[in-house]
Amino acid sequence: MTTELRAPGPTRFDTGPKRSRPKWPRRGRTALPWLMLAVWIGLVVGGLSLAGKLDSVTRDNQADYLPASAQSTKVLLAEAGLPDGSDGLLVVVYERAAGIQPGDREAAVGGYTELAKRFGNHTDAPPEIVESNHGTALMLGLPLDRKWVTDEAEAVSVADARALLADRPDGLNVYVTGPSAIGADMDEVFDAVDARLLLATAVVVALLLILTYRSPLLWLVPLVSVGVAAVTSMGAVYALTQVFDFTITSMSSALLIVLVFGAGTDYALLLVSRYREELYHHERPIDAMMAALRGAGPAIAASAGTVTAGLLCLLVADLNSTSGLGPVGAAGITASLLVMLTFFPALLVVLGRRVFWPFVPRLGAEVRGSGSRWARLGELVDRRRLVGWAAPMVILGALALGLVGASGSLPQLDQFARSTPDSVTGAKLIDERFPGQGGQPVTVMSRPDKSSEVLTAVRNTSGVAGAEIGRAGDDWVEISAIPVDSPESAGETATIKRLRDTAQKVAGDAALVGGPSAELLDTDETNKSDRNRVMPLILLVVLVILGLLLRAVVAPLVLVATVVVSFFGALGLCNLLFDRVLGFAGWESSVPLIGFLFLVALGVDYNIFLMSRVREEAVRHGTVKGTKRGLAVTGGVITSAGVVLAATFAVLASLPLVMLIEIGILVAVGVLIDTLLVRSIVVPALTMSLGSRMWWPSKLSRTREDRVDEPV
């Protein structure tokens, strides 16, 4: 496939006005844009109701993320078959810096009684109050009735619990924490993400479009079109959930918005640049647009196809939240492509040339070029080829060293940014004031005939403070084990692993170990397994697509290698930023894989725009000259597209969740590195160094290189 893509404004390769006869009748071509707009308006009206239902199928419970094969998932299924009891826990911490007073203890007992009546499953059981060693804090736990252990019900119970405990003695601080409260606070943050992200992204994209086009009207056209794509994609995702079984999380919903705005705006920039140029050569806007679609459409479609294929690689992931991102992102890219190749061109044609005011492209006018600086850059890279690719590679390699000593997975308590909810404050207070007493229960499920042996083995396991039998059913018996170490600590993780080893030795498959901390452990381990499986698959798929597009083997290998190096450079730089500057406690375990996907797919995306044009020019002028010409023509518009995409992902950094901040900054930094350094300097330098060998084994690799120095 050969494609042609030109930068906004003029190049020196134009051959003059084109007055090609339209293949369709004039009346038919005039009606086509209006028909296209009418169809899309109908689709948007119908899609609005579906898009509004997307939140209803969003799942953010940690257990929803895990595959059915995970031990903690099997524990949840086993618990569901037990008699009515508790599957959740509220922990309340009372703290007074000067020391707990008698009235404080009375308030704790009274508060527990009220909570137990409303939410508990053992209303007659007296509270077990634990006092800290220094007498400055009290801790008690309330097992929740099963009906309160759902995302929606937990949010209600936690909010009401805090309201019930608001009436307390002066100077006494009260914190509602525990797995249920932490989950409810996380859900509350996620609930506010979509609206805030949509508004912030729209504002950022609007400002960048205004700066790019310097037109009071033109910037609105891509913005409206991206809005249409966003509504369409959200409606499509909801419709897909009614047919296929995949998990949609608030994270994937947020990434859908960013992806649609970023990719859609990129496609708009690329098409407008070509359409503007064609208006200098065609009298009627519809003819100019058809020419622009013929020239830029294949490259845009190939770009979207590459990103979509990369996203669909996520389907092989075991973690439901990761595999679910695949179809969600693919729907977003597909919707963006369809809108930007149909609705967006139709709207531009209907508005005519005046949409470009005050810089209206006039038929037959001389086109003032903006590619001269890119032509100069191409000449500079040609003169310093070795330095052009070797120096940046050394720099990126040095940045990758920032990964040395990288922190482990981000603890759940450190997921919140900018503000700390009560549940996190309470959990950290437990860790500080109740050393060795604040362990989070680990659930061990045993078959009835093995329960005595399993209980004894659990009690004898190193790191376990105590264990008791809880509910019992026909198939399973529940054992609650309390670790000595605090939740999510290295000690607790080691204890859970020892418990699993012990249970396996004693009872084999007749014993399972789960609970909130085990769910987090299973999530981290599944993420690591998914990285090892999905990353090579993404590289393989991208290599195959590039090979088909460029009809070569060497070029795809070179391009993918540069993108991978830029990814690790961005990862190392961001690790230093997160650790030394922002003070994050580690990487959220899914971020490296998601970042890899976006940076490889989107990095190759821009290389497709560049190298498809370079190959076309190389056929006529040789690889060296073709590279310089391709860079001169595509440099401006691809750089603009990269800056827009980076800024769009950077909007995620404004949100109050560390996971989304890490994804946003990593992708933004990686896209800028790839756009400004790798695609602008490294790839052209490598291409000119390899010459026609870049296209091996195609026929183009056997042509004699034209080394005549001509101005570009």
N, C-alpha and C positions, 0 to 999 in steps of 0.2 A: 504494500500500500504506500503510495506517495501522497503527501499532503503539502499544501502550501499555506503558510501563515505569514502575515506581514504585520509589521509594527504600525501603530497609529501614525499617521502622517506619512510622509513620502519617503520613498526609497529612490535610488538612482537606477533601479533595474526596470522601471516601468517603460512600456512601449507606446504610451499615448492613449487617447480616448478610444473606448471600445463601444461601438454602436451595434452590437449583435441584435439580430432580430429575435423577438420573443417567440418561443415555441408555442405558447398558449395564446388564445385570443386576448386582446386587451381587456375586455369586460371580465373575463374569467380571472385574470390576474388581479384586477382591481377588487373583485369580490372575495378572493381567497383570504386576505388578512382579516376582513370583517367576520367571515365564517369561522376562522380559527379562534378569534377572540370570543365569539358567541359560544363555541364549544367549551372553551376553558372556563368561561364565566359559569356555565352550567355545572361543570365538574367541581368548581370551587364551592358553589352554593350547596351541592350535594355532599361535598367532602367536609364542610364545616361541622356538621353534626357528628360525623365519624371522628374527626380530629378532637372534638371536645370529650370524647369517651376514652381517649388514650390513657388518662390518669386512672381510670377504673380498672385497667388491666396491668398497671405497674405494680411490681412486687419488690420490696426492699428488705425483706426479712433475710437474715444471714442464711437461714436454712434453705431458702428458695434458691440460693446461688449454687448449692452443692449438688453433685450428681447423685443418682440413686445408689451408686456403689460405695459411697463414703460411709464409714462406720457411724458418724454422727447422724447422717440421714436415716440409717437403719434404726438407730436408737429412737428418733422421733416417731417413726412408724410403729415401733414396738410400744412406745408410751401411749400412742393413740388407742391401743387396744386394752389398756389397763382401766380398772374402775375409775370413776370420777375422783379426781384429786387435783393436784397442782402440777402444771407444766411450766410455771413461771414464778418469779420471786421478786418482791419489792424489798429493798433494804433501806432503812431509815437511819440516818446518823444525826445525833444531837451533839452539838459542840459549843462549849463555853470556855474561852481562853483562860479565865480566872479559876476554872474548876466547876464541875457539875454540882448544883445545889439540890436539896431535897425536892423543891418544887419542880425542878427540871425532870427528875425521875417520875414524879406524878404526871407531868405533862406527857412524858413518853408512854406511860401505861395507858393514859386516857386516849392518846392519839392512836395507839395500836388497837385499842378496843373499837374505836370508830372505824378505822380502816378494815378491821377484820369483819365487822358487820356488813360493810359495803362490798368488799372485794375478796375476803378470805374464804378458805375452805374448811377451816377448823375454828369456828367462832368461840368455842368453849375452852380452847387451849390457852393457858396463860402465856404471856410473852416471855421469851427468853432474852433477857437484856444482858448484853456484854458491856462491861465498863473498861475503858482504856487503862493502861498501866499507870498513867499519871493523873487519872481522874478528871480529864478534861473533855471526854467524849463518851457517848453511849451509842451502842449499835444494836439494832434488832431487825429480824427478817420476817416478812409476811409472805407465806405461800399463797399465790393467787388462785382463785377458782378458775377452772379451765376455760369458762366462757369469756374470761378477760384476757386470754392469751391469743390474741390476733393483733395484727397491725393497728386496726382501727380501735379495737377495744382497749389495747394497751395504752394508746394515746389518751383515751378518755380516763382510764383508771389513774394514770400518772398525773394528769392535769388535776383531776378531782382530789387525789391524795395530797397534792401540794396545797390545794385550796383548803382542805380539811385541817391541815397542820399549820396553816398560816397564823392561827391564834395561839401564840406561845408566849412564855415569859420574856420580858425584855432582856436583851443580851444573849439570848439562846439562839444559835443558828441551827436550822433544820435542813437537811439535804435528803431528797428522795433519789436513791440510786439503785444499782443492781442491773441485770441484763435487760429487764423490761423497761426501766427508765432510760437507760442509754439508747435502746432501740427507738423509744418514743421520741427522744430528743433528736436523734438522727433523722427520723421521719419528718419531724417538724422543720428541720433545716432544708431537707429535700423538697418539701411542699412549696417552699418559697423560691426554689431555684429557677423553674421554667420561666415564670413571668419576668423575673429580674434579668435572667439571661437573654430572653428574647428582646427586651427593651434595650439592654446594653449593647447587644450585638447589632441591632438595627441602627442605633446611634453611631457606633463606630464605623460600620459599613457606609452609612450615609456621609459621614465626614470625609472618609477616604475617597468616595466617589466624587464628592464636590471638589476636593483638592485635585483629583485626577483629571476631571473633565472641565472644570472652571466654567460650568454652564448652570444657569438657574433651573433648568428643566431636565436635562439629560440624566442627571443622577437619580431622578425619581423612577425612571423607567426600569433599570435593573433592580432597584430596591422593591418596587411593586412586584416585579416578576419573581424575585426571590421569596417574597411573601406568599405568592401563589404556590411556589414550589414547597414551601414549608407546610402550608395547609394541606396540600395534596399528599405530601409524604407522611404526615401524621395520620391522615385518614387512611392511607394505604397500609400503614403499619398496623393500625387497629383492625382493619379488614383481614390482614394476614393472620392476626392472632385468633381470629374466629375459625380459621381453616387449619392452621398449623400450630403445633404445641411448642412454643419457645418463650423464654423468659424476657420480659421487658423490665428494666430497672430505671430508677430516676437518673442514674449515670448515663445509660444509653439514650434516654430521652433528651438529656442535656447535650450529649454529643451529636445527636441528630440535628438539633437546631444549629449548632456551630458548623457542622459539616455542610448542611444545605446552604447556609449563608456564605460560607467560605468558597465552596466549590461553585455554587451558582453565580456568585459575583465574578469568580475567575473566568467562567465560561462567557459571561457577559462582556468582560473586558476584551477577551480574545476575539469575540464576534464583532463587537463595535469597532475595534481597530481595523478589521478587514472591511467592514461595511462602510466606514468613513472613507477609506481609500477608494472603494469601488464607486462611491458617489461622484468622484472626480471624473469618472469614465462612463457613467451611465446616466441618461436623462431622467429616467423614472426610478424612484426609490425601490419599487418592487423588483426591477431588473438588477439593481445594485445589490439588493439583499439576496436574490437567488445566486448571484455570482459569489457573494461573500459566504453563503452556506456551502456552495460547492468547494470553495477554497479552504475555509476554516472548519467546516462541519466534520470531515473525517478525522482531523486531529483531535477535536473536542470529543468526538465519540470514542476514539481510541483511548484517550485519557480517562474518560468516565468508565470505560470497560475495564481498564487496568485497576482502577481503584475498587470497582465493584468486585472484580475477581479476587483481589486481596482481602476484601471484607468477608467474602463468602468462605475464605479459608478458615475463618473463625468457627465455622460450623463443626469442625472436627474437634474443637476444644471440649473438655469434659465439664468445665465449670459453666453452669447454666447462664450466669450473667455475662460471660465472655462469648459463648456460642450464640446467645441471643442478640448480641451487638451486630453480628454478621448480617442477618436479614434486615435489621433496623437501618444500619448504615447503607446497605445496598439499595433499599427502598428510597432513602434520601438522595443518593447519587443519581439513581434512575429518574426520579421525579425532577431533579435539577436539570438533568440532560434534556428530558422531554420538554420542559417548560422553556428552557433557554434556546432550543432549536425550533420551537413552534410559537408559543405565546409571545415571547420576547421579540422575535423578529417581526411578528405581525403588528405588535404595538409600535415598534419603531417605524415601520412602513406607514402605518395610519397617521402617525404624527409628522412624517415627512422630514425634509431637510431642516425645518425650523427648530427641531428638537436640539440641534447642535449650537443654536445661537448662544453667544455672539461669534463663534468660530464655525460658520456655516461652510461646508465644502461645496464649492461651485463647480458646475460642469466645465471641464476644459481648463480650469484654473491651474496655475503652477502649484504643485504640492511642496510645501516647505518641510524639509526632512528633520526628523529628530534622531536619526540613526547614525549621525556622523560620529558621536562620541563612542558608540559601540563599535563602529568601524575602526576608530583609533585604538580602542582596547584590543580588537582582534589583531591589528598590526603589531601592537606591543607584545601580545601573547605569542605571536608567530616568531618574533625576534628572541624571546626568552622562554622557549618551550619547556626546557628542562626545569627551570626555576618555576615556571607557571604551574606545573603539576606537582613537583617534588616538595617545594616549600609549603604549600597548603596542606599536603598530606602529612608532613612532619608536624605542623602546628596541630592538626586534628588528632594525630597520634599522641601528642603531648597532652592535649585536653582529655583524651580518653584515660590517661593515667589518673585523672581525678576520681575514677571509680575505685582506686586502691583504698582499701579500708572502708568501703561503703557500709553504711548502717544496714541492719537487717530490716525485716518487714515492719511497717508502721503499725504500732499498737492501736487498738480501737479507741482507747482513751485519748489518743493524740490526733484523731481524725479531724477535730474541730479547729478552725482558724479564727482569729480575731476576737472571738468571745468564747467563754467556757461555760457550758450549761451546768446546772446544779448536779446532774447525775455524774459528770466527770469530776467536779469538785468533791463530791461525796466519796467517790471511789478512791480518789487520791488521798483523801483524809483517812479513809480506812487503812490504806497502805502505810500511811505515816503513823497513825495513832494505835493501830492494832497489828503490830508485826507478828506474823505467825498465827493470827486469829481471823484474818479477813479473807481467807481463801474462798473462792467461788466453787460451789458444789460441782463435782464431776459425776455424771450419771453412768452407772454400770448396770447393764441389763443382762440377766442370766436366765437360762432355762430353769424351771422349778427344781428339777432333779439335781442340778449342779449349784444351786444358790448357796448352800452352806459352805461348800469348798471355795467358791468364788469369793464369798464374804470374808472368809479367813485369809485368803490370799491377798485380797485388797487391803485389809487391815495391816498385813505384814509388809506391804510395799513401801519402800523408802520414799519419803516425801508426803505420805498420807497421815494427816493428824487424827483422823477417825473415820469410821464408816458405819452406816446403819441401813437395815432393810426398810424399805418404804412400802409402796403399793405392790400388790401381787395379783396376777391374773392367771388364766388357764395356761397361757403360753410363755409369759415372761414374769420375772420378779425384778423389781427396781431396787438398786442399792445406791445410796447417796454417799459419795466419798468426799471428804473435805481436804484439799491439799494444804500443806503448810505454807507454801509460797503464795504471793499475791497474784491476781489474775494477769495473764499474758506475760508473766515474767519468764525468764529462761528456766528457772527452777520449776515453775508450774508445767511448762511445756515438757520438760524432761520427765516429770511425774506422770503426765498423761501417756507418754510413750512407754514408760515402765509398766503402767497399768494395763496397757494394751498387750504388751509382751506377756505379762503375768496371766491375764485372762485367756490369752491364746494357748498358753502352756497348760493351764488347768482345765479349760472347757472347750477349747477350739472355737468353732463357729457358734457354740452355745452361749457365748458371752460377747458383749459389745460394750464399747466405751464411747460416750458422747457427752453432751452438755455444751453450754455456750463457748467455753474456751476450746473444747475439742472441735467445735464447728470452725472457729477461727484457724486452728491448726490445720484442719482438713482443707480449708480454703487456700491457705498459703502453699501447702504441698501440691494441691491440684493446679494452682497457678504455675508453679515451677514445672510440673509435668506438661502443662499446656504450652509453655514457652518452648520446651525442647521439641515438641511435636509441630506446633503451628509456624514458628519462625522459618524453619527450612522449607516448609510447604509454600509459604508466601514467596520466598526467594525463587523457588522452582517455578511457580506460576508466573511471576513477573518476568523471569528469564525467557520462558516459552513465549509469552505475549510479545516481548521485545524482539525476540528472534523472528517471529512471524511478521511484525511490523517493519523491521529494518532489513529483513532477509539476510541476516548475518549471524555469526556466532561470537566473534570477537567483540563487536560493539556492545551487545547485551551484557557480556561478562564485565567489560570495563565500566559500563554505566551502573550496574548493580554493585560492583565493588566500591565505586565512589560514594554511592548512597549509603552503603553499610558503614564505611569509614566515617562519613559525616554523622551518622546516627550515634556511633560510639563516642565521637567527639562531643556531640550535643549532650549525651548522657553523662559523660564525665564532667563537663562544665556545669550542668544542672545539679549534679551531685554536690559539687563544691558550693554552689549557690544555696541549695536547700540546707546543707549541713552547716556551713560557716556563716551564712548571712541570714537566712530565714529561720534557722534553728529547728527544722523539722526533725522528728525522731527517727525517720527512715523513709523508705519508699513504700507506698501502698503496693501490695504484691502484684496487682494487675497492670500497673502503669507501664512497666518496661515493654510488655507485649503490645499493649494498645499503642504506645508511642512508636514502637518498631513498625507496626502495621501502617500507621499514618505517614511516618517519615519515609518509609521505603516506597509505599504506593504513591504518595504525593510527590516525593522527590523524583521518582521515575516519570511521574506525570509531566513535570516541566521538561525533563530530558526528551520526552516524546515530542513535545512542541519544537524543541531546538533541533534534535537529530533528524526528525522527519524532513525538516527544511534543509538541513545540511546535506542529507543524502540526495535530495532532489537537485541541489546546486552542484554536488560533487559529480553527478552524472554528466553535467555540461562543462564544468570548470576544473575538475579535479578536487581531491579531498581538502587540500590546504586552502585553496581559494574558496571552495564551497563552504568550509567552516567559517571563514571570515565573513562571507556574505550572509550565511545563516545567522550568525551572531548579530550582525548589524541589523538585520531585518526583524529578528524576534526579541532582541535584548530588552528593549524598553517595555513592551507589553508583558513579557513573562516576569520581569522584575516587579512591575506594578501588581501583577496577579499574586506573586509570592508575598509581597508586603501586605496585601489585603488579607490573604489567607493567614499569615502569621498574626496579624492584628486581631483577626476574628477568633483564633484560638486563644490569644492572650486575654480575651475577655473572661475566660474561665478563671483567671487569676483573681478576679474581683469577687468570687464566690467564697463563702465561709467554710469550705471543705477542703482539706489538704489534698485529698485524692484528685479533685478536679483542678486545683491549683497546679499540682505537679504535671498533670496531663497537658494543661494549657501552656505552661511555660516550656515544657520539654518540646512539644510540637512547634511552638512559635520559634524557639531558638533553633531547632533543627531545620525548619523551613527557611529561615533567614540565612543560615549557614549554607544550605543547599542552593538557595537562589542567588545570593550575592557572591559566594566564593566558588562553590563546586560547579554549578552550571555555567557561571560567567567566565571562569578562569580555568579550573582544573579540567573539565571535560573538553573545552576547545584545545587546550594545550596537549592533552593526551591524544586527541583525534589528529591534530597536526603532526605530532611526533610519530604516530603509527602510520599516518598517510593512508594509502589505499588498503593496507592490511587491516584497517578497522572494519572493512566490509567482508572479510573472509568468512565463508568460502564462496560468496556470490560472485557473479561475473564482474561486478564493479571492482573487486579486489585485484583483478588481473589487468586493469587499465593502467597506462603509464601516467604517473603523477605530473600534472601541469604545474610547473614551478615559476611561470612567468609572473613577475611582480606587477600587478595592476592595482590601481587605487580601487578600494571598495566603497 
